[in-house]
Amino acid sequence: MERVLVIGSPGAGKSTLATDLAEQTGLKLVHLDQLHWKPGWVESTVSEFDERLAAVLAEPQWIIDGNYGRTLPQRLARADIVIDLDLPAWLCMARVIRRVLRSRGKVRADMAPDCPERFDLEFLAYIARFPGTGRRRIEASIANFAGKRVQLRSQVDVRRFLQSLADRA
């Protein structure tokens, strides 16, 4: 496990799992949101984002968390394992609402500077639709992935997966 992708719905716990994995493995952690967003919620241009991502992908070891479906094929081409968090939409929505309530106005560790947590109804609607549209895109993208795929469908699965890694260490 040298090049790890952590994907799934917003609110599924991608950044938390990726952080835990980085602590266990010592691999460099990269949050796609930090590559994409500039301070003040300004989006990077496609070329800026692609250039930053290409630099990360060229490195021999990493953990990358985030979806950004347009770039999933190039990330899959370099990854040796995909950890796919496939949690229920209601749980992901509840987690995002809780995160907003707890952290509103604060910048999360996995976000770019000066991008404070905020409530976004459109984002919640995206999460609600994710099991259909987002999940189908993920499945289509990773259908021919040659590496290992780990699909985690509950928080219990996540804990068991992390424990299995700790037991191997």
C-alpha positions as CSV (number, residue, x, y, z in Angstrom):
1,M,0.0,0.0,0.0
2,E,2.0,2.9,-1.3
3,R,-0.5,5.0,-3.4
4,V,-3.9,5.1,-1.8
5,L,-7.1,6.7,-3.0
6,V,-9.9,7.3,-0.5
7,I,-13.2,8.1,-2.3
8,G,-16.9,8.2,-1.5
9,S,-19.7,10.6,-0.8
10,P,-19.2,13.9,0.9
11,G,-19.7,13.3,4.6
12,A,-18.7,9.6,4.4
13,G,-15.5,10.2,6.4
14,K,-12.9,10.3,3.6
15,S,-10.7,12.9,5.2
16,T,-10.9,11.3,8.6
17,L,-10.0,7.8,7.3
18,A,-7.2,9.3,5.1
19,T,-5.8,11.0,8.2
20,D,-6.0,7.8,10.2
21,L,-4.3,5.9,7.4
22,A,-1.5,8.5,7.1
23,E,-0.8,8.3,10.8
24,Q,-0.7,4.5,10.7
25,T,1.4,4.2,7.5
26,G,3.5,7.4,7.5
27,L,2.4,8.0,3.9
28,K,2.1,11.6,2.7
29,L,-1.5,12.8,3.0
30,V,-3.0,15.0,0.3
31,H,-6.6,16.4,0.4
32,L,-7.9,17.3,-3.0
33,D,-9.9,20.1,-1.5
34,Q,-6.6,21.8,-0.6
35,L,-5.4,21.4,-4.2
36,H,-8.6,22.7,-5.6
37,W,-9.6,25.7,-3.4
38,K,-7.7,28.9,-3.0
39,P,-8.3,31.2,0.0
40,G,-11.8,32.7,0.2
41,W,-13.5,29.8,-1.6
42,V,-11.9,30.7,-4.9
43,E,-11.7,27.8,-7.3
44,S,-8.4,27.0,-9.0
45,T,-8.4,26.9,-12.8
46,V,-8.5,23.5,-14.3
47,S,-4.9,23.8,-15.4
48,E,-3.8,25.0,-11.9
49,F,-5.5,22.0,-10.3
50,D,-4.2,19.5,-12.8
51,E,-0.7,20.8,-12.4
52,R,-0.8,20.5,-8.6
53,L,-2.3,17.0,-8.9
54,A,0.2,15.9,-11.5
55,A,3.0,16.8,-9.1
56,V,1.5,14.7,-6.3
57,L,0.8,11.8,-8.6
58,A,4.4,11.8,-9.7
59,E,5.5,11.1,-6.1
60,P,6.2,7.4,-5.2
61,Q,3.9,7.3,-2.1
62,W,0.8,9.1,-1.0
63,I,-2.8,9.0,0.3
64,I,-5.2,11.2,-1.6
65,D,-8.7,11.8,-0.4
66,G,-11.5,13.3,-2.4
67,N,-13.6,12.7,-5.4
68,Y,-13.2,15.3,-8.2
69,G,-14.5,12.8,-10.7
70,R,-12.9,14.5,-13.7
71,T,-9.4,13.5,-12.4
72,L,-10.3,10.0,-11.1
73,P,-9.0,8.2,-14.2
74,Q,-5.5,9.7,-13.8
75,R,-5.4,9.0,-10.1
76,L,-6.6,5.4,-10.6
77,A,-3.8,5.0,-13.2
78,R,-1.2,5.6,-10.4
79,A,-3.0,4.1,-7.4
80,D,-2.4,0.6,-6.0
81,I,-5.4,0.6,-3.7
82,V,-8.8,2.3,-3.7
83,I,-10.7,2.6,-0.5
84,D,-14.3,3.3,-1.4
85,L,-16.6,4.6,1.4
86,D,-20.1,3.6,0.4
87,L,-22.1,4.8,3.4
88,P,-25.8,5.6,3.3
89,A,-26.8,9.1,2.1
90,W,-28.8,9.9,5.3
91,L,-25.7,9.2,7.4
92,C,-23.5,11.4,5.1
93,M,-26.0,14.2,5.2
94,A,-26.3,14.0,9.0
95,R,-22.5,14.1,9.3
96,V,-22.2,17.2,7.1
97,I,-25.0,19.0,9.0
98,R,-23.2,18.1,12.3
99,R,-19.9,19.3,10.9
100,V,-21.4,22.6,9.8
101,L,-23.0,23.1,13.2
102,R,-19.8,22.3,15.1
103,S,-17.4,24.1,12.8
104,R,-19.3,26.9,11.1
105,G,-16.9,29.8,10.4
106,K,-13.8,27.7,11.2
107,V,-11.4,26.2,8.6
108,R,-11.2,22.4,8.7
109,A,-7.7,20.8,8.6
110,D,-8.5,19.2,5.2
111,M,-9.5,22.5,3.6
112,A,-7.5,25.3,2.0
113,P,-6.7,28.4,4.1
114,D,-9.5,31.0,4.5
115,C,-12.2,28.5,3.4
116,P,-14.3,28.4,6.6
117,E,-17.1,25.8,7.0
118,R,-20.4,27.0,5.7
119,F,-23.9,25.8,5.2
120,D,-24.8,25.0,1.5
121,L,-28.2,23.6,0.7
122,E,-27.1,22.7,-2.8
123,F,-24.2,20.6,-1.4
124,L,-26.7,18.7,0.8
125,A,-28.8,18.0,-2.3
126,Y,-25.7,16.7,-4.0
127,I,-25.1,14.3,-1.1
128,A,-28.8,13.1,-1.3
129,R,-28.4,12.3,-5.0
130,F,-24.9,10.8,-4.6
131,P,-26.1,7.1,-4.2
132,G,-27.5,7.4,-7.7
133,T,-25.4,9.7,-9.8
134,G,-22.2,9.8,-7.9
135,R,-22.1,6.1,-7.1
136,R,-22.7,5.2,-10.7
137,R,-19.8,7.4,-11.8
138,I,-17.5,5.9,-9.3
139,E,-18.5,2.3,-10.2
140,A,-18.0,3.0,-13.9
141,S,-14.6,4.6,-13.2
142,I,-13.2,1.8,-11.1
143,A,-14.7,-1.1,-13.0
144,N,-11.4,-1.8,-14.7
145,F,-9.1,-0.8,-11.9
146,A,-6.2,-3.2,-11.8
147,G,-5.3,-2.6,-8.1
148,K,-7.0,-3.6,-4.9
149,R,-10.4,-2.2,-4.0
150,V,-11.7,-2.1,-0.5
151,Q,-15.4,-1.1,-0.2
152,L,-16.5,0.0,3.3
153,R,-20.2,0.3,3.9
154,S,-20.4,1.2,7.5
155,Q,-18.5,2.7,10.4
156,V,-18.0,-0.8,11.7
157,D,-16.3,-1.7,8.4
158,V,-14.1,1.3,8.7
159,R,-13.0,0.4,12.2
160,R,-12.3,-3.2,11.3
161,F,-10.3,-2.1,8.3
162,L,-8.1,0.2,10.4
163,Q,-7.7,-2.4,13.0
164,S,-6.6,-5.0,10.4
165,L,-3.9,-2.6,9.3
166,A,-2.8,-2.0,12.9
167,D,-2.7,-5.8,13.6
168,R,-0.4,-6.2,10.6
169,A,2.0,-3.6,11.8
